[in-house]
Amino acid sequence: MKKNKNCIQYYLYKEGKRKYLPKSKRKIAQDLEQKTHDEKVLNLVVDRKKYIHQLMDSYQNSIYDIYEKSTPERKCLIQPLIENDNDFIDRWYKQNPSHQNSYEFENVIFTDKGEPVRLWREMSAVLV
């Protein structure tokens, strides 16, 4: 791109040679500039994403560590700001019992673990 008096002239560089782009081919210049802009933005977004992940990891780990390094006597007095993954999973399982089915069972068969199943192949899959 070159500014000449009151107009802008566009050039295409290919294999080290400069070629003038007439007005009829301005779309090529526009597409190339858009591609260059998009690549720069994409690189910036990828870098920022990497930094955000690093920040999130260090933030989350440091908050977990403060609670985890506390003595058991202090832990019973403290409500952590962020629940660690294992506690969250345990709480979720208590709130959402496994194999809970809202449909009524007609021919109920119970496994050795006491889990209700509807079909023999379901029970054989659980036993395996």
N, C-alpha and C positions, 0 to 999 in steps of 0.2 A: 504494500500500500504506500502510495506517495501522494503528498498534497502538492498540487501544482496550481498556483494562483487561486482561483475560486472553486476548483474541482478536485476531486480525489480520483487518482488513477490506481487501478488494481493490477497487480502482476502475479503471475503464477511461476514459481520457481520449480523447475523440474530438471533433474540431473545436472544441477549447477547452472542451468541457463534460465534467463528471465524472459517471460513471455507476457506481453500485454493482454489484458482481458477487456474486450470491448463491453459496452453497456449490455449488449444482448446476452453476454455470458456472466453477468453480475451475480447470478444465482450460484455459480460455482464458488465465487469468492465468499458469498454469504454462508454457504454450506461449510466451507473450510474453516472460516472464522468461528462458526457455531460449534464445529467439531473440536477445535482447539479450546474454546471456552469450556465446553462440556467435559473434556479430559482434565482440565485444570480444576474444575469444581469437583469432579469425581475423586481426583487425587487428594484434594483437601478433605473431602468427606471421609474417605478411607482413613486418612491420618487421624482425623478427629475421633472417628469411631474407635480406633485403636487406643487413643488416649482415654476415652470415656470408659472403655472396658478395663484398662489398667487402674483408673481411678476407682471404679466400682469395686474391683477386686480388693484393692488396698483398703477402701472404706469399709466394706463388708467384713473382711477378715479382721481388721483392727477392732471393730465393735464386738465381734464374736469373742475375740481374744480377751478383752477386758472382762467379760462375764465369765468365760471359761477359766481364767486364771484366778478368779476369786475363790476363797475357801468355801467349803460346803456350808459352814455356819452363815457366811455372808450371802451365799446364793439363795438360801431359804428366805432371806429378808429382801432380796432384790427381785424386781420384775424387769427382765431384760427388754431393751427397746426393740431389738430385732430378735425374733425367735430363730434358733439355729435350725438347720435343715432336719436333723433327726427328730427334734421335738415337734417340728411342724408336721412331719410325716406321721409320727405317733398320734398326734392330735387329730389329724385328718382321718386316719384309720378308725379312731374311736368314734368320730362323727359320722363316718361312712362305712359301716360294717361290710366286710367283703362278702361277696356272693349274695348280697341283699337284692331280692327281686320283688318288684311291686306287683307282679302278676300272681294270682292265686294258684297254688298247686292243687291238682286234682288227685293224681296218683303219686304221692310223695314217697320217695325212697331216701333214707338218710345214710350218709357215708359213715365210716368209722369215726370221723372227726365231728359228726353231728351236723353236717351241712346238708340241706335238702337239695335233691336233684329230681328232675322230672323224668328223664329217660335213662335207660340202662347204659347207653353209650356215654352219657354225661358222667354217670357214676364211675364207669370203667376208666374214663379219662382222668378223673380226680384221683382214683386209686393208684394210677401209674406214676 
